[in-house]
Amino acid sequence: MHTVVERELELKLVLSPECSIPVPARLTYRTDDPYAVHITFHTGSDNPVKWTFARELLVEGVFRPCGHGDVRIWPTKVEGRSVVLMALSSPDGDALIEASAAVVSAWLERTLRVVPPGSESEQLGIDDGLAELLTPTPADDLWLRDPLPSDESGDGDS
């Protein structure tokens, strides 16, 4: 059974230091994708904008600047409020998103209770899958025998 941790929230798209616009969004964490967080921006179009990146990146970004390339996250204060800023870059454009640090932290805490850091791989069942793949079966004995003489028999016929 997979668990989903979601939170609807209002983010701000920062257009300039003096101007930002509200953007409804949804944070989603799924135990069947335990390393990732998903953010869906409801932009008012038929096609919401979706971003997926490492949960660990968001956890770290609540406390200190992190990330490079397409996703960079850092904490700061805006008008006395603790916020998390996310700089997102894609071929379609760049966006600077502001989120309440308290809201993001509370949601992240819920995800960390569901899947503690370091236990993500357990959610994927990789160990069980590998064990199943590597367990010998009776049919494997047929492959291990060599019913045909080897080409390297060493009988001197070259």
C-alpha positions in Angstrom: 0.0 0.0 0.0 1.3 3.4 -1.0 0.9 6.6 1.1 0.4 10.1 -0.4 1.2 13.2 1.6 -0.4 16.3 0.0 -0.8 19.9 0.9 -2.6 22.6 -1.0 -1.0 26.0 -0.5 -0.6 29.4 -2.0 2.9 30.2 -3.3 4.1 33.5 -4.7 5.6 34.0 -8.1 8.2 36.7 -7.6 8.2 39.1 -10.5 10.5 41.7 -8.9 11.5 42.7 -5.4 8.4 44.8 -5.2 5.9 42.6 -7.0 4.7 39.0 -6.7 1.5 37.2 -7.7 -0.2 34.4 -5.8 -0.1 30.9 -7.4 -2.2 28.1 -6.0 -0.1 24.9 -5.8 0.0 21.4 -4.4 2.9 19.7 -2.7 2.8 15.9 -3.2 5.0 13.1 -1.7 4.3 9.5 -2.6 5.9 6.5 -0.9 6.1 4.8 -4.3 8.5 7.6 -5.4 10.2 8.0 -2.0 13.2 10.2 -3.2 11.1 12.9 -4.9 8.7 15.7 -4.1 6.3 17.0 -6.7 4.9 20.5 -7.0 2.0 21.3 -9.2 1.3 24.9 -10.0 -2.3 25.6 -10.8 -1.8 28.4 -13.3 -5.4 28.8 -14.4 -4.7 26.9 -17.7 -5.9 23.4 -18.6 -2.3 22.2 -18.2 -0.9 22.8 -14.7 2.9 23.2 -14.4 4.6 20.3 -12.6 8.0 20.1 -11.1 9.7 17.1 -9.5 13.0 17.1 -7.6 14.7 15.4 -4.7 13.0 15.6 -1.3 16.5 15.9 0.2 17.1 19.1 -1.8 13.9 20.7 -0.3 14.8 19.5 3.2 18.2 21.0 2.9 16.9 24.2 1.3 14.7 25.0 4.3 17.9 25.4 6.3 20.6 26.6 3.9 21.1 27.4 0.2 21.4 24.4 -1.9 21.0 23.0 -5.4 22.4 24.0 -8.8 21.2 24.1 -12.3 17.5 23.7 -12.7 16.5 23.9 -9.1 18.0 26.1 -6.4 16.5 26.5 -2.9 17.3 28.8 0.0 15.8 30.2 3.2 15.4 33.9 3.7 13.3 36.5 5.4 10.7 38.7 3.6 9.1 41.5 5.6 10.0 39.6 8.8 8.5 36.3 7.6 10.6 33.2 7.2 10.2 32.0 3.6 11.8 29.5 1.3 12.7 30.7 -2.2 12.9 28.2 -5.1 14.6 29.3 -8.4 13.3 27.0 -11.1 14.8 27.0 -14.6 13.6 25.2 -17.7 13.8 25.7 -21.5 10.4 27.3 -21.2 11.6 30.0 -18.8 12.7 30.8 -15.2 10.6 31.4 -12.1 11.4 32.5 -8.6 8.8 31.0 -6.2 8.3 32.0 -2.6 6.8 29.7 0.0 6.1 30.0 3.7 8.9 28.2 5.5 6.5 27.1 8.3 4.1 25.5 5.8 6.8 23.8 3.8 8.6 22.6 6.9 5.4 21.1 8.4 4.6 19.3 5.2 8.2 18.0 5.0 8.0 16.8 8.6 4.9 14.7 7.6 6.8 13.1 4.7 9.8 12.4 7.0 7.5 10.6 9.5 6.1 8.5 6.7 9.5 7.6 5.2 12.4 8.6 7.4 15.6 9.8 5.7 17.8 6.8 4.7 14.9 4.4 4.5 13.7 5.4 1.0 15.1 2.3 -0.7 13.0 0.1 1.5 9.9 1.6 -0.1 11.0 0.5 -3.5 11.4 -3.2 -2.6 14.7 -3.4 -4.4 16.2 -5.9 -1.9 13.2 -8.2 -2.3 13.2 -7.9 -6.1 17.0 -8.7 -6.2 16.6 -11.6 -3.9 13.8 -13.0 -6.2 15.8 -12.5 -9.3 18.9 -14.1 -7.8 17.3 -17.1 -6.2 18.2 -20.2 -8.2 15.3 -22.2 -9.6 15.4 -25.9 -10.8 15.5 -24.6 -14.4 18.8 -22.8 -13.6 20.5 -26.2 -13.2 19.9 -26.8 -16.9 21.8 -23.6 -17.8 24.7 -24.4 -15.5 25.4 -27.8 -17.2 27.3 -27.9 -20.4 25.5 -30.5 -22.6 27.7 -29.7 -25.6 31.5 -30.1 -25.9 33.3 -26.9 -25.6 34.9 -25.2 -28.6 38.0 -25.0 -26.3 38.2 -28.7 -25.8 42.0 -28.7 -26.3 41.9 -31.8 -28.5 44.4 -30.3 -31.0 42.0 -30.0 -33.9 42.6 -26.5 -35.2 
